[in-house]
Amino acid sequence: MSKRNPEGKNHRKGVKNANKEPIKVRFKELANGNQSIYLDYYNNSRREYQFLKLYLVPEKTSNDKAANAQTLNLANAVKAQKIVELQNTAHGFKFSDTKQKARLVNYLQAISDEKKQEGKREYMSYNLIIKHVKQYSGDKTTFKQITREYCKGFIDYLKTAENAVYKKNSDVYSSGLLSENTKRTYINLLGVALNRAVRDGILQNNPFSLLQRYELPKLQSENREYLTIDEVKQLVKTPCHKPTIKNAFLFTCFSGLRYSDVGALTWGQLQTDNDGKTVLKYTQKKTQKVEKLQLSDEALKFLPERSEAKDDDIIFKLNHNGYNNVALKSWASAAGITKRVTFHIGRHTNATLLLSLGVPIETVSKILGHSKISQTQIYAKVIDKNKRAAVDKLDGLTD
């Protein structure tokens, strides 16, 4: 933080109306033509400056203009939080140094334990976040170290982090790099934990809220890998060293359920309708909506024997999804399938199979439990793309 005035003569126009504000957003022109953004304020009657490491670029294109607008919004968000900080200090509301020294890993573990006691499978994701935080910054990281730069660094770490799976005997397996969606899930859950820390008076603000949208991993919604019916048949024929995982995956392929819902199914959720067909009444873990799903005879083939199981007993006793995906990868490889097979691909497979068999998209949407048909249309685009590729193979046959 500089003691001298860094403004020079390069004030950006349009901020003179902030005369009565405790903090002003200022701009310093750099040699490369960019403008560095900083805050100008008084703290205990002493003038101070805080450079934000945010920069405006010359507006040569519409993209430059949009990027600058987003940068200014972020700068104003930092300014607003700084105002709150100064006001809290002025009125004696200081965040406890003791709380600031609390370790992030311990806090995340407490949340994980709480989720586990509540019977929420979310605790397993928190356990994986803990492992990644330890690998990124160690287990002694305190909340005082959780800054915007820390969060940016954690996102950069996730770009090359492997999807590690830990067994009880401490063996470590890797199922490849984290997907963009998995990275985004971890960041969202860590953000939720930091919001909670704000409410608990540990943090003054959540530094993830200071990141710009482009700095976050992008959700991948257009790519929908799936298995063909021939590949599914090949998996049925191929033995798997984890029969429960095999049956649960094939059940997913013919029911369209998410992994989180398959792993939570109980025998009591299976019911018989007036036509003597089996239906599944369950609550979606993701949306908390109650759904009633008619199960095909093909899906029922992969249910285990019930024997003496009670209504509230789990049907498929699965491990963490990362471990399951390692087993799926090995099984798929034995079946001669080179695609990256995961439980979610089973859901994609169900959607594309139904659409390719001519089932109306509205019906498929209801089977998958989508709240919007636009979610299902992604699968329809995959089918259309494959149809186009198939037709294109006819080109040149008569030349």
Buried (B, 14 or more C-beta within 10 A) or exposed (E): EEEEEBBEEEBBEEBEEBEEEBBBBBBBBEEEEBBBBBBBBEBEEEEBBBBBEBBBBEEEEEEEEEBBEEBBEBBEEBBEBBBEBBEEEEEEEEBEEEBBEBBBBEBBBEBBEEBBEEEBBBBBBBBBBBBBBBEBBEEEBBBBBBEBEBBBEBBEBBEEBBBBBBEEEEEEBEBEBBBBBBBBBBBEBBBBBBBBBBEEEBBBBBBBBBBEEEBBBEEEEEEBBBBBEEBBEBBEEBEBEBEBBBBBBBBBBBBBBBBBBBBBBBBEBBEEEEEEEBBBEBEBBEEEEEBEBEBEEEBBEBBBEEEEBEEEBEBBEBBBBBBBBBBBBBBBEBBEBEEBBBBBBBBBBBBBBBBBEEEEBEEBBBBBBBEEEEBBBBBBEBBEEBEEEEEEEEEEEEE
